[in-house]
């Protein structure tokens, strides 16, 4: 995976981890209230809107890029080159698999972020 897709996958894994932690039943509401009243959250609140909108824009751009790649490699007829070179057919399917993987990763990350 390239650097941008590795970053998106890491972002998705962090989102899933945070959601799992927030769903743990043995952490009481009083403890969550203490955690969310720390000073660091008031410091981050000034920048949070800009960070949120920036991440949404980045995820949307990467999602649209993944959609474009899937459409590019989802052609039914690959042409006469695939008949002449049998490895080209496998190579195009590999690129289609990677673009679909990127589409799912960016789509789920965007869905969880919203």
Biopython code that builds the backbone (N, CA, C, O; Angstrom):
import numpy as np
from Bio.PDB.StructureBuilder import StructureBuilder

atoms = [
    (1, "UNK", "N", (0.849, -1.179, 0.000)),
    (1, "UNK", "CA", (0.000, 0.000, 0.000)),
    (1, "UNK", "C", (0.889, 1.235, 0.000)),
    (1, "UNK", "O", (1.974, 1.249, 0.581)),
    (2, "UNK", "N", (0.401, 2.256, -0.660)),
    (2, "UNK", "CA", (1.138, 3.511, -0.656)),
    (2, "UNK", "C", (0.929, 4.226, 0.669)),
    (2, "UNK", "O", (0.137, 3.801, 1.510)),
    (3, "UNK", "N", (1.645, 5.302, 0.831)),
    (3, "UNK", "CA", (1.630, 6.020, 2.104)),
    (3, "UNK", "C", (0.240, 6.554, 2.451)),
    (3, "UNK", "O", (-0.186, 6.476, 3.603)),
    (4, "UNK", "N", (-0.470, 7.099, 1.452)),
    (4, "UNK", "CA", (-1.783, 7.673, 1.759)),
    (4, "UNK", "C", (-2.790, 6.605, 2.170)),
    (4, "UNK", "O", (-3.607, 6.834, 3.062)),
    (5, "UNK", "N", (-2.737, 5.438, 1.525)),
    (5, "UNK", "CA", (-3.681, 4.389, 1.890)),
    (5, "UNK", "C", (-3.298, 3.729, 3.203)),
    (5, "UNK", "O", (-4.168, 3.252, 3.933)),
    (6, "UNK", "N", (-2.019, 3.694, 3.509)),
    (6, "UNK", "CA", (-1.592, 3.196, 4.822)),
    (6, "UNK", "C", (-2.077, 4.140, 5.919)),
    (6, "UNK", "O", (-2.511, 3.692, 6.980)),
    (7, "UNK", "N", (-2.002, 5.450, 5.662)),
    (7, "UNK", "CA", (-2.487, 6.431, 6.640)),
    (7, "UNK", "C", (-3.996, 6.321, 6.823)),
    (7, "UNK", "O", (-4.486, 6.418, 7.948)),
    (8, "UNK", "N", (-4.735, 6.122, 5.744)),
    (8, "UNK", "CA", (-6.190, 5.977, 5.855)),
    (8, "UNK", "C", (-6.541, 4.700, 6.616)),
    (8, "UNK", "O", (-7.449, 4.706, 7.447)),
    (9, "UNK", "N", (-5.830, 3.608, 6.337)),
    (9, "UNK", "CA", (-6.083, 2.353, 7.061)),
    (9, "UNK", "C", (-5.774, 2.514, 8.546)),
    (9, "UNK", "O", (-6.528, 2.032, 9.392)),
    (10, "UNK", "N", (-4.675, 3.187, 8.868)),
    (10, "UNK", "CA", (-4.336, 3.442, 10.269)),
    (10, "UNK", "C", (-5.412, 4.306, 10.925)),
    (10, "UNK", "O", (-5.795, 4.060, 12.069)),
    (11, "UNK", "N", (-5.893, 5.308, 10.210)),
    (11, "UNK", "CA", (-6.960, 6.166, 10.727)),
    (11, "UNK", "C", (-8.222, 5.351, 10.992)),
    (11, "UNK", "O", (-8.893, 5.555, 12.004)),
    (12, "UNK", "N", (-8.548, 4.424, 10.080)),
    (12, "UNK", "CA", (-9.712, 3.562, 10.273)),
    (12, "UNK", "C", (-9.534, 2.671, 11.494)),
    (12, "UNK", "O", (-10.471, 2.495, 12.274)),
    (13, "UNK", "N", (-8.340, 2.107, 11.670)),
    (13, "UNK", "CA", (-8.089, 1.236, 12.825)),
    (13, "UNK", "C", (-8.181, 2.017, 14.137)),
    (13, "UNK", "O", (-8.692, 1.501, 15.131)),
    (14, "UNK", "N", (-7.692, 3.247, 14.143)),
    (14, "UNK", "CA", (-7.784, 4.083, 15.348)),
    (14, "UNK", "C", (-9.247, 4.404, 15.649)),
    (14, "UNK", "O", (-9.667, 4.367, 16.806)),
    (15, "UNK", "N", (-10.022, 4.719, 14.609)),
    (15, "UNK", "CA", (-11.442, 4.981, 14.817)),
    (15, "UNK", "C", (-12.157, 3.764, 15.408)),
    (15, "UNK", "O", (-12.957, 3.894, 16.335)),
    (16, "UNK", "N", (-11.866, 2.605, 14.874)),
    (16, "UNK", "CA", (-12.498, 1.381, 15.387)),
    (16, "UNK", "C", (-12.083, 1.136, 16.831)),
    (16, "UNK", "O", (-12.910, 0.751, 17.658)),
    (17, "UNK", "N", (-10.808, 1.355, 17.138)),
    (17, "UNK", "CA", (-10.333, 1.185, 18.511)),
    (17, "UNK", "C", (-11.017, 2.132, 19.479)),
    (17, "UNK", "O", (-11.394, 1.730, 20.579)),
    (18, "UNK", "N", (-11.182, 3.390, 19.079)),
    (18, "UNK", "CA", (-11.849, 4.365, 19.949)),
    (18, "UNK", "C", (-13.310, 3.981, 20.160)),
    (18, "UNK", "O", (-13.831, 4.082, 21.271)),
    (19, "UNK", "N", (-13.968, 3.539, 19.088)),
    (19, "UNK", "CA", (-15.369, 3.126, 19.230)),
    (19, "UNK", "C", (-15.514, 1.912, 20.139)),
    (19, "UNK", "O", (-16.471, 1.825, 20.908)),
    (20, "UNK", "N", (-14.583, 0.984, 20.058)),
    (20, "UNK", "CA", (-14.637, -0.192, 20.942)),
    (20, "UNK", "C", (-14.436, 0.228, 22.392)),
    (20, "UNK", "O", (-15.128, -0.262, 23.284)),
    (21, "UNK", "N", (-13.493, 1.132, 22.628)),
    (21, "UNK", "CA", (-13.255, 1.609, 23.994)),
    (21, "UNK", "C", (-14.476, 2.336, 24.536)),
    (21, "UNK", "O", (-14.830, 2.177, 25.705)),
    (22, "UNK", "N", (-15.128, 3.144, 23.682)),
    (22, "UNK", "CA", (-16.320, 3.871, 24.132)),
    (22, "UNK", "C", (-17.494, 2.939, 24.409)),
    (22, "UNK", "O", (-18.404, 3.302, 25.155)),
    (23, "UNK", "N", (-17.491, 1.768, 23.832)),
    (23, "UNK", "CA", (-18.602, 0.824, 24.032)),
    (23, "UNK", "C", (-18.366, -0.145, 25.187)),
    (23, "UNK", "O", (-19.238, -0.960, 25.489)),
    (24, "UNK", "N", (-17.228, -0.074, 25.826)),
    (24, "UNK", "CA", (-16.952, -0.999, 26.931)),
    (24, "UNK", "C", (-17.923, -0.739, 28.081)),
    (24, "UNK", "O", (-18.060, 0.403, 28.519)),
    (25, "UNK", "N", (-18.590, -1.761, 28.571)),
    (25, "UNK", "CA", (-19.618, -1.543, 29.584)),
    (25, "UNK", "C", (-19.092, -1.358, 31.001)),
    (25, "UNK", "O", (-19.812, -0.834, 31.851)),
    (26, "UNK", "N", (-17.856, -1.773, 31.281)),
    (26, "UNK", "CA", (-17.396, -1.702, 32.668)),
    (26, "UNK", "C", (-16.798, -0.343, 33.034)),
    (26, "UNK", "O", (-16.388, -0.153, 34.179)),
    (27, "UNK", "N", (-16.736, 0.609, 32.094)),
    (27, "UNK", "CA", (-16.287, 1.964, 32.418)),
    (27, "UNK", "C", (-17.542, 2.782, 32.734)),
    (27, "UNK", "O", (-18.426, 2.923, 31.889)),
    (28, "UNK", "N", (-17.611, 3.308, 33.931)),
    (28, "UNK", "CA", (-18.828, 3.991, 34.378)),
    (28, "UNK", "C", (-18.958, 5.369, 33.734)),
    (28, "UNK", "O", (-17.989, 5.930, 33.223)),
    (29, "UNK", "N", (-20.168, 5.891, 33.774)),
    (29, "UNK", "CA", (-20.437, 7.222, 33.220)),
    (29, "UNK", "C", (-19.686, 8.297, 34.003)),
    (29, "UNK", "O", (-19.278, 9.307, 33.428)),
    (30, "UNK", "N", (-19.502, 8.094, 35.289)),
    (30, "UNK", "CA", (-18.774, 9.063, 36.118)),
    (30, "UNK", "C", (-17.312, 9.142, 35.689)),
    (30, "UNK", "O", (-16.731, 10.226, 35.642)),
    (31, "UNK", "N", (-16.720, 7.989, 35.375)),
    (31, "UNK", "CA", (-15.325, 7.972, 34.911)),
    (31, "UNK", "C", (-15.195, 8.673, 33.557)),
    (31, "UNK", "O", (-14.246, 9.423, 33.330)),
    (32, "UNK", "N", (-16.162, 8.421, 32.651)),
    (32, "UNK", "CA", (-16.126, 9.110, 31.359)),
    (32, "UNK", "C", (-16.258, 10.614, 31.547)),
    (32, "UNK", "O", (-15.614, 11.383, 30.833)),
    (33, "UNK", "N", (-17.080, 11.042, 32.494)),
    (33, "UNK", "CA", (-17.248, 12.463, 32.759)),
    (33, "UNK", "C", (-15.935, 13.076, 33.247)),
    (33, "UNK", "O", (-15.587, 14.186, 32.846)),
    (34, "UNK", "N", (-15.212, 12.373, 34.095)),
    (34, "UNK", "CA", (-13.911, 12.860, 34.581)),
    (34, "UNK", "C", (-12.911, 12.939, 33.431)),
    (34, "UNK", "O", (-12.150, 13.902, 33.325)),
    (35, "UNK", "N", (-12.917, 11.928, 32.579)),
    (35, "UNK", "CA", (-11.981, 11.917, 31.446)),
    (35, "UNK", "C", (-12.270, 13.066, 30.491)),
    (35, "UNK", "O", (-11.344, 13.734, 30.032)),
    (36, "UNK", "N", (-13.534, 13.303, 30.187)),
    (36, "UNK", "CA", (-13.882, 14.344, 29.216)),
    (36, "UNK", "C", (-13.828, 15.758, 29.793)),
    (36, "UNK", "O", (-13.987, 16.723, 29.045)),
    (37, "UNK", "N", (-13.610, 15.909, 31.090)),
    (37, "UNK", "CA", (-13.470, 17.230, 31.683)),
    (37, "UNK", "C", (-12.011, 17.622, 31.902)),
    (37, "UNK", "O", (-11.742, 18.618, 32.574)),
    (38, "UNK", "N", (-11.080, 16.877, 31.361)),
    (38, "UNK", "CA", (-9.664, 17.225, 31.472)),
    (38, "UNK", "C", (-9.365, 18.497, 30.684)),
    (38, "UNK", "O", (-10.092, 18.848, 29.755)),
    (39, "UNK", "N", (-8.287, 19.183, 31.066)),
    (39, "UNK", "CA", (-7.945, 20.451, 30.426)),
    (39, "UNK", "C", (-7.537, 20.297, 28.966)),
    (39, "UNK", "O", (-7.704, 21.223, 28.172)),
    (40, "UNK", "N", (-7.010, 19.153, 28.616)),
    (40, "UNK", "CA", (-6.552, 18.959, 27.248)),
    (40, "UNK", "C", (-7.702, 19.063, 26.246)),
    (40, "UNK", "O", (-7.495, 19.512, 25.119)),
    (41, "UNK", "N", (-8.896, 18.659, 26.635)),
    (41, "UNK", "CA", (-10.038, 18.736, 25.719)),
    (41, "UNK", "C", (-10.446, 20.179, 25.485)),
    (41, "UNK", "O", (-10.852, 20.523, 24.375)),
    (42, "UNK", "N", (-10.353, 21.029, 26.489)),
    (42, "UNK", "CA", (-10.683, 22.444, 26.280)),
    (42, "UNK", "C", (-9.637, 23.118, 25.395)),
    (42, "UNK", "O", (-9.964, 24.033, 24.639)),
    (43, "UNK", "N", (-8.379, 22.672, 25.484)),
    (43, "UNK", "CA", (-7.341, 23.205, 24.607)),
    (43, "UNK", "C", (-7.580, 22.766, 23.167)),
    (43, "UNK", "O", (-7.411, 23.552, 22.236)),
    (44, "UNK", "N", (-7.970, 21.512, 22.991)),
    (44, "UNK", "CA", (-8.189, 20.982, 21.641)),
    (44, "UNK", "C", (-9.486, 21.481, 21.018)),
    (44, "UNK", "O", (-9.641, 21.420, 19.798)),
    (45, "UNK", "N", (-10.413, 21.968, 21.820)),
    (45, "UNK", "CA", (-11.712, 22.394, 21.302)),
    (45, "UNK", "C", (-11.575, 23.563, 20.334)),
    (45, "UNK", "O", (-12.403, 23.720, 19.436)),
    (46, "UNK", "N", (-10.544, 24.385, 20.504)),
    (46, "UNK", "CA", (-10.353, 25.529, 19.596)),
    (46, "UNK", "C", (-10.016, 25.078, 18.186)),
    (46, "UNK", "O", (-10.421, 25.720, 17.217)),
    (47, "UNK", "N", (-9.282, 23.986, 18.061)),
    (47, "UNK", "CA", (-8.829, 23.520, 16.756)),
    (47, "UNK", "C", (-9.676, 22.380, 16.192)),
    (47, "UNK", "O", (-9.479, 21.977, 15.046)),
    (48, "UNK", "N", (-10.595, 21.867, 16.964)),
    (48, "UNK", "CA", (-11.298, 20.663, 16.581)),
    (48, "UNK", "C", (-12.115, 20.818, 15.299)),
    (48, "UNK", "O", (-12.146, 19.901, 14.479)),
    (49, "UNK", "N", (-12.782, 21.970, 15.112)),
    (49, "UNK", "CA", (-13.605, 22.173, 13.932)),
    (49, "UNK", "C", (-12.756, 22.133, 12.660)),
    (49, "UNK", "O", (-13.157, 21.531, 11.664)),
    (50, "UNK", "N", (-11.595, 22.766, 12.690)),
    (50, "UNK", "CA", (-10.714, 22.762, 11.525)),
    (50, "UNK", "C", (-10.173, 21.366, 11.244)),
    (50, "UNK", "O", (-10.088, 20.958, 10.086)),
    (51, "UNK", "N", (-9.812, 20.639, 12.277)),
    (51, "UNK", "CA", (-9.307, 19.273, 12.108)),
    (51, "UNK", "C", (-10.399, 18.376, 11.546)),
    (51, "UNK", "O", (-10.148, 17.567, 10.652)),
    (52, "UNK", "N", (-11.600, 18.519, 12.067)),
    (52, "UNK", "CA", (-12.718, 17.696, 11.610)),
    (52, "UNK", "C", (-13.006, 17.937, 10.127)),
    (52, "UNK", "O", (-13.142, 16.982, 9.362)),
    (53, "UNK", "N", (-13.101, 19.193, 9.719)),
    (53, "UNK", "CA", (-13.387, 19.501, 8.318)),
    (53, "UNK", "C", (-12.236, 19.100, 7.403)),
    (53, "UNK", "O", (-12.473, 18.647, 6.283)),
    (54, "UNK", "N", (-11.006, 19.256, 7.853)),
    (54, "UNK", "CA", (-9.856, 18.846, 7.046)),
    (54, "UNK", "C", (-9.856, 17.344, 6.828)),
    (54, "UNK", "O", (-9.606, 16.881, 5.715)),
    (55, "UNK", "N", (-10.129, 16.581, 7.865)),
    (55, "UNK", "CA", (-10.158, 15.121, 7.730)),
    (55, "UNK", "C", (-11.297, 14.674, 6.814)),
    (55, "UNK", "O", (-11.137, 13.724, 6.048)),
    (56, "UNK", "N", (-12.441, 15.349, 6.886)),
    (56, "UNK", "CA", (-13.550, 14.992, 6.004)),
    (56, "UNK", "C", (-13.179, 15.260, 4.555)),
    (56, "UNK", "O", (-13.467, 14.442, 3.682)),
    (57, "UNK", "N", (-12.544, 16.394, 4.288)),
    (57, "UNK", "CA", (-12.150, 16.721, 2.917)),
    (57, "UNK", "C", (-11.133, 15.708, 2.403)),
    (57, "UNK", "O", (-11.253, 15.237, 1.272)),
    (58, "UNK", "N", (-10.142, 15.368, 3.207)),
    (58, "UNK", "CA", (-9.127, 14.389, 2.794)),
    (58, "UNK", "C", (-9.755, 13.035, 2.524)),
    (58, "UNK", "O", (-9.435, 12.396, 1.521)),
    (59, "UNK", "N", (-10.645, 12.586, 3.400)),
    (59, "UNK", "CA", (-11.288, 11.283, 3.212)),
    (59, "UNK", "C", (-12.205, 11.270, 1.994)),
    (59, "UNK", "O", (-12.280, 10.262, 1.292)),
    (60, "UNK", "N", (-12.899, 12.369, 1.734)),
    (60, "UNK", "CA", (-13.765, 12.432, 0.552)),
    (60, "UNK", "C", (-12.936, 12.395, -0.719)),
    (60, "UNK", "O", (-13.294, 11.696, -1.668)),
    (61, "UNK", "N", (-11.830, 13.137, -0.756)),
    (61, "UNK", "CA", (-10.966, 13.125, -1.942)),
    (61, "UNK", "C", (-10.398, 11.727, -2.186)),
    (61, "UNK", "O", (-10.383, 11.253, -3.323)),
    (62, "UNK", "N", (-9.935, 11.073, -1.136)),
    (62, "UNK", "CA", (-9.396, 9.718, -1.299)),
    (62, "UNK", "C", (-10.486, 8.714, -1.673)),
    (62, "UNK", "O", (-10.228, 7.777, -2.428)),
    (63, "UNK", "N", (-11.684, 8.896, -1.160)),
    (63, "UNK", "CA", (-12.794, 8.023, -1.534)),
    (63, "UNK", "C", (-13.142, 8.192, -3.011)),
    (63, "UNK", "O", (-13.355, 7.208, -3.719)),
    (64, "UNK", "N", (-13.198, 9.433, -3.472)),
    (64, "UNK", "CA", (-13.503, 9.673, -4.888)),
    (64, "UNK", "C", (-12.393, 9.150, -5.790)),
    (64, "UNK", "O", (-12.665, 8.667, -6.889)),
    (65, "UNK", "N", (-11.149, 9.242, -5.338)),
    (65, "UNK", "CA", (-10.042, 8.671, -6.103)),
    (65, "UNK", "C", (-10.170, 7.152, -6.190)),
    (65, "UNK", "O", (-9.903, 6.565, -7.239)),
    (66, "UNK", "N", (-10.571, 6.527, -5.111)),
    (66, "UNK", "CA", (-10.754, 5.075, -5.121)),
    (66, "UNK", "C", (-11.914, 4.673, -6.034)),
    (66, "UNK", "O", (-11.831, 3.655, -6.721)),
    (67, "UNK", "N", (-12.989, 5.454, -6.048)),
    (67, "UNK", "CA", (-14.107, 5.176, -6.949)),
    (67, "UNK", "C", (-13.647, 5.283, -8.397)),
    (67, "UNK", "O", (-14.015, 4.454, -9.230)),
    (68, "UNK", "N", (-12.846, 6.297, -8.701)),
    (68, "UNK", "CA", (-12.326, 6.473, -10.059)),
    (68, "UNK", "C", (-11.463, 5.283, -10.469)),
    (68, "UNK", "O", (-11.567, 4.797, -11.595)),
    (69, "UNK", "N", (-10.615, 4.817, -9.560)),
    (69, "UNK", "CA", (-9.753, 3.678, -9.862)),
    (69, "UNK", "C", (-10.566, 2.396, -10.091)),
    (69, "UNK", "O", (-10.254, 1.613, -10.988)),
    (70, "UNK", "N", (-11.598, 2.189, -9.286)),
    (70, "UNK", "CA", (-12.434, 0.998, -9.465)),
    (70, "UNK", "C", (-13.135, 1.046, -10.813)),
    (70, "UNK", "O", (-13.209, 0.034, -11.510)),
    (71, "UNK", "N", (-13.645, 2.200, -11.183)),
    (71, "UNK", "CA", (-14.312, 2.323, -12.484)),
    (71, "UNK", "C", (-13.331, 2.130, -13.630)),
    (71, "UNK", "O", (-13.687, 1.597, -14.681)),
    (72, "UNK", "N", (-12.097, 2.565, -13.423)),
    (72, "UNK", "CA", (-11.097, 2.431, -14.480)),
    (72, "UNK", "C", (-10.753, 0.962, -14.728)),
    (72, "UNK", "O", (-10.596, 0.549, -15.877)),
    (73, "UNK", "N", (-10.638, 0.184, -13.676)),
    (73, "UNK", "CA", (-10.233, -1.218, -13.823)),
    (73, "UNK", "C", (-11.411, -2.180, -13.912)),
    (73, "UNK", "O", (-11.197, -3.388, -14.014)),
    (74, "UNK", "N", (-12.641, -1.690, -13.878)),
    (74, "UNK", "CA", (-13.811, -2.564, -13.955)),
    (74, "UNK", "C", (-14.356, -2.705, -15.375)),
    (74, "UNK", "O", (-15.517, -3.076, -15.548)),
    (75, "UNK", "N", (-13.569, -2.425, -16.361)),
    (75, "UNK", "CA", (-14.025, -2.514, -17.746)),
    (75, "UNK", "C", (-14.245, -3.988, -18.096)),
    (75, "UNK", "O", (-13.471, -4.859, -17.699)),
    (76, "UNK", "N", (-15.306, -4.240, -18.842)),
    (76, "UNK", "CA", (-15.611, -5.627, -19.219)),
    (76, "UNK", "C", (-14.625, -6.147, -20.259)),
    (76, "UNK", "O", (-14.166, -7.286, -20.174)),
    (77, "UNK", "N", (-14.304, -5.312, -21.233)),
    (77, "UNK", "CA", (-13.410, -5.743, -22.309)),
    (77, "UNK", "C", (-12.048, -5.085, -22.108)),
    (77, "UNK", "O", (-11.928, -3.861, -22.163)),
    (78, "UNK", "N", (-11.041, -5.891, -21.880)),
    (78, "UNK", "CA", (-9.695, -5.367, -21.657)),
    (78, "UNK", "C", (-8.937, -5.136, -22.965)),
    (78, "UNK", "O", (-7.821, -4.617, -22.949)),
    (79, "UNK", "N", (-9.522, -5.511, -24.075)),
    (79, "UNK", "CA", (-8.871, -5.310, -25.364)),
    (79, "UNK", "C", (-8.115, -6.549, -25.816)),
    (79, "UNK", "O", (-8.171, -7.602, -25.182)),
    (80, "UNK", "N", (-7.410, -6.395, -26.922)),
    (80, "UNK", "CA", (-6.675, -7.527, -27.495)),
    (80, "UNK", "C", (-5.342, -7.751, -26.800)),
    (80, "UNK", "O", (-4.729, -8.805, -26.969)),
    (81, "UNK", "N", (-4.881, -6.774, -26.018)),
    (81, "UNK", "CA", (-3.593, -6.939, -25.341)),
    (81, "UNK", "C", (-3.616, -8.063, -24.320)),
    (81, "UNK", "O", (-2.602, -8.726, -24.102)),
    (82, "UNK", "N", (-4.763, -8.282, -23.692)),
    (82, "UNK", "CA", (-4.835, -9.351, -22.687)),
    (82, "UNK", "C", (-4.767, -10.732, -23.332)),
    (82, "UNK", "O", (-4.319, -11.695, -22.709)),
    (83, "UNK", "N", (-5.215, -10.823, -24.580)),
    (83, "UNK", "CA", (-5.126, -12.119, -25.266)),
    (83, "UNK", "C", (-3.699, -12.403, -25.703)),
    (83, "UNK", "O", (-3.280, -13.558, -25.781)),
    (84, "UNK", "N", (-2.954, -11.334, -25.988)),
    (84, "UNK", "CA", (-1.572, -11.528, -26.408)),
    (84, "UNK", "C", (-0.645, -11.766, -25.219)),
    (84, "UNK", "O", (0.319, -12.524, -25.319)),
    (85, "UNK", "N", (-0.939, -11.118, -24.100)),
    (85, "UNK", "CA", (-0.111, -11.256, -22.903)),
    (85, "UNK", "C", (-0.972, -11.789, -21.762)),
    (85, "UNK", "O", (-1.743, -11.022, -21.185)),
    (86, "UNK", "N", (-0.872, -13.055, -21.418)),
    (86, "UNK", "CA", (-1.745, -13.635, -20.379)),
    (86, "UNK", "C", (-1.497, -13.046, -18.990)),
    (86, "UNK", "O", (-2.413, -13.032, -18.168)),
    (87, "UNK", "N", (-0.318, -12.571, -18.713)),
    (87, "UNK", "CA", (-0.039, -11.981, -17.396)),
    (87, "UNK", "C", (-0.732, -10.643, -17.213)),
    (87, "UNK", "O", (-0.958, -10.209, -16.083)),
    (88, "UNK", "N", (-1.067, -9.991, -18.302)),
    (88, "UNK", "CA", (-1.715, -8.685, -18.210)),
    (88, "UNK", "C", (-3.108, -8.813, -17.593)),
    (88, "UNK", "O", (-3.546, -7.928, -16.857)),
    (89, "UNK", "N", (-3.800, -9.906, -17.890)),
    (89, "UNK", "CA", (-5.125, -10.141, -17.313)),
    (89, "UNK", "C", (-5.026, -10.239, -15.794)),
    (89, "UNK", "O", (-5.828, -9.633, -15.083)),
    (90, "UNK", "N", (-4.068, -10.981, -15.298)),
    (90, "UNK", "CA", (-3.865, -11.111, -13.849)),
    (90, "UNK", "C", (-3.447, -9.783, -13.230)),
    (90, "UNK", "O", (-3.867, -9.447, -12.123)),
    (91, "UNK", "N", (-2.623, -9.036, -13.946)),
    (91, "UNK", "CA", (-2.157, -7.741, -13.441)),
    (91, "UNK", "C", (-3.332, -6.763, -13.316)),
    (91, "UNK", "O", (-3.414, -6.017, -12.340)),
    (92, "UNK", "N", (-4.228, -6.762, -14.285)),
    (92, "UNK", "CA", (-5.387, -5.873, -14.217)),
    (92, "UNK", "C", (-6.329, -6.277, -13.093)),
    (92, "UNK", "O", (-6.919, -5.418, -12.439)),
    (93, "UNK", "N", (-6.474, -7.574, -12.864)),
    (93, "UNK", "CA", (-7.304, -8.030, -11.736)),
    (93, "UNK", "C", (-6.655, -7.683, -10.397)),
    (93, "UNK", "O", (-7.357, -7.386, -9.431)),
    (94, "UNK", "N", (-5.336, -7.718, -10.331)),
    (94, "UNK", "CA", (-4.646, -7.318, -9.112)),
    (94, "UNK", "C", (-4.886, -5.836, -8.828)),
    (94, "UNK", "O", (-5.134, -5.452, -7.685)),
    (95, "UNK", "N", (-4.811, -5.001, -9.875)),
    (95, "UNK", "CA", (-5.063, -3.574, -9.686)),
    (95, "UNK", "C", (-6.513, -3.312, -9.311)),
    (95, "UNK", "O", (-6.794, -2.413, -8.517)),
    (96, "UNK", "N", (-7.435, -4.084, -9.870)),
    (96, "UNK", "CA", (-8.841, -3.953, -9.498)),
    (96, "UNK", "C", (-9.044, -4.334, -8.038)),
    (96, "UNK", "O", (-9.779, -3.656, -7.320)),
    (97, "UNK", "N", (-8.404, -5.406, -7.591)),
    (97, "UNK", "CA", (-8.510, -5.829, -6.189)),
    (97, "UNK", "C", (-7.980, -4.736, -5.259)),
    (97, "UNK", "O", (-8.604, -4.420, -4.247)),
    (98, "UNK", "N", (-6.835, -4.166, -5.605)),
    (98, "UNK", "CA", (-6.256, -3.110, -4.761)),
    (98, "UNK", "C", (-7.138, -1.864, -4.737)),
    (98, "UNK", "O", (-7.300, -1.241, -3.687)),
    (99, "UNK", "N", (-7.699, -1.502, -5.868)),
    (99, "UNK", "CA", (-8.550, -0.318, -5.890)),
    (99, "UNK", "C", (-9.847, -0.558, -5.112)),
    (99, "UNK", "O", (-10.358, 0.357, -4.465)),
    (100, "UNK", "N", (-10.384, -1.785, -5.172)),
    (100, "UNK", "CA", (-11.570, -2.092, -4.375)),
    (100, "UNK", "C", (-11.244, -2.077, -2.882)),
    (100, "UNK", "O", (-12.044, -1.604, -2.074)),
    (101, "UNK", "N", (-10.080, -2.592, -2.520)),
    (101, "UNK", "CA", (-9.655, -2.566, -1.116)),
    (101, "UNK", "C", (-9.551, -1.124, -0.624)),
    (101, "UNK", "O", (-10.001, -0.802, 0.476)),
    (102, "UNK", "N", (-8.956, -0.259, -1.445)),
    (102, "UNK", "CA", (-8.827, 1.156, -1.078)),
    (102, "UNK", "C", (-10.191, 1.825, -0.965)),
    (102, "UNK", "O", (-10.396, 2.684, -0.107)),
    (103, "UNK", "N", (-11.127, 1.431, -1.836)),
    (103, "UNK", "CA", (-12.476, 1.980, -1.781)),
    (103, "UNK", "C", (-13.150, 1.604, -0.467)),
    (103, "UNK", "O", (-13.765, 2.450, 0.181)),
    (104, "UNK", "N", (-13.039, 0.351, -0.077)),
    (104, "UNK", "CA", (-13.660, -0.092, 1.175)),
    (104, "UNK", "C", (-13.021, 0.579, 2.390)),
    (104, "UNK", "O", (-13.721, 1.003, 3.309)),
    (105, "UNK", "N", (-11.711, 0.672, 2.391)),
    (105, "UNK", "CA", (-11.019, 1.285, 3.534)),
    (105, "UNK", "C", (-11.414, 2.752, 3.671)),
    (105, "UNK", "O", (-11.766, 3.201, 4.762)),
    (106, "UNK", "N", (-11.359, 3.500, 2.568)),
    (106, "UNK", "CA", (-11.691, 4.923, 2.646)),
    (106, "UNK", "C", (-13.181, 5.130, 2.908)),
    (106, "UNK", "O", (-13.558, 6.071, 3.607)),
    (107, "UNK", "N", (-14.025, 4.272, 2.361)),
    (107, "UNK", "CA", (-15.462, 4.398, 2.604)),
    (107, "UNK", "C", (-15.836, 4.151, 4.048)),
    (107, "UNK", "O", (-16.626, 4.899, 4.625)),
    (108, "UNK", "N", (-15.277, 3.112, 4.634)),
    (108, "UNK", "CA", (-15.572, 2.830, 6.047)),
    (108, "UNK", "C", (-14.988, 3.908, 6.968)),
    (108, "UNK", "O", (-15.613, 4.283, 7.960)),
    (109, "UNK", "N", (-13.805, 4.399, 6.644)),
    (109, "UNK", "CA", (-13.217, 5.468, 7.462)),
    (109, "UNK", "C", (-14.066, 6.735, 7.384)),
    (109, "UNK", "O", (-14.280, 7.406, 8.393)),
    (110, "UNK", "N", (-14.544, 7.060, 6.193)),
    (110, "UNK", "CA", (-15.404, 8.235, 6.030)),
    (110, "UNK", "C", (-16.727, 8.033, 6.753)),
    (110, "UNK", "O", (-17.228, 8.954, 7.399)),
    (111, "UNK", "N", (-17.294, 6.843, 6.651)),
    (111, "UNK", "CA", (-18.557, 6.547, 7.331)),
    (111, "UNK", "C", (-18.422, 6.683, 8.845)),
    (111, "UNK", "O", (-19.281, 7.281, 9.493)),
    (112, "UNK", "N", (-17.359, 6.137, 9.406)),
    (112, "UNK", "CA", (-17.182, 6.222, 10.861)),
    (112, "UNK", "C", (-16.845, 7.639, 11.313)),
    (112, "UNK", "O", (-17.206, 8.033, 12.422)),
    (113, "UNK", "N", (-16.164, 8.403, 10.479)),
    (113, "UNK", "CA", (-15.799, 9.765, 10.860)),
    (113, "UNK", "C", (-17.013, 10.678, 10.868)),
    (113, "UNK", "O", (-17.093, 11.609, 11.670)),
    (114, "UNK", "N", (-17.964, 10.408, 9.968)),
    (114, "UNK", "CA", (-19.168, 11.239, 9.934)),
    (114, "UNK", "C", (-20.076, 10.851, 11.076)),
    (114, "UNK", "O", (-21.151, 11.429, 11.234)),
]
sb = StructureBuilder()
sb.init_structure("model")
sb.init_model(0)
sb.init_chain("A")
sb.init_seg("    ")
for serial, (resi, resn, name, xyz) in enumerate(atoms, 1):
    if name == "N":
        sb.init_residue(resn, " ", resi, " ")
    sb.init_atom(name, np.array(xyz, "f"), 0.0, 1.0, " ", f" {name:<3s}", serial, name[0])
structure = sb.get_structure()
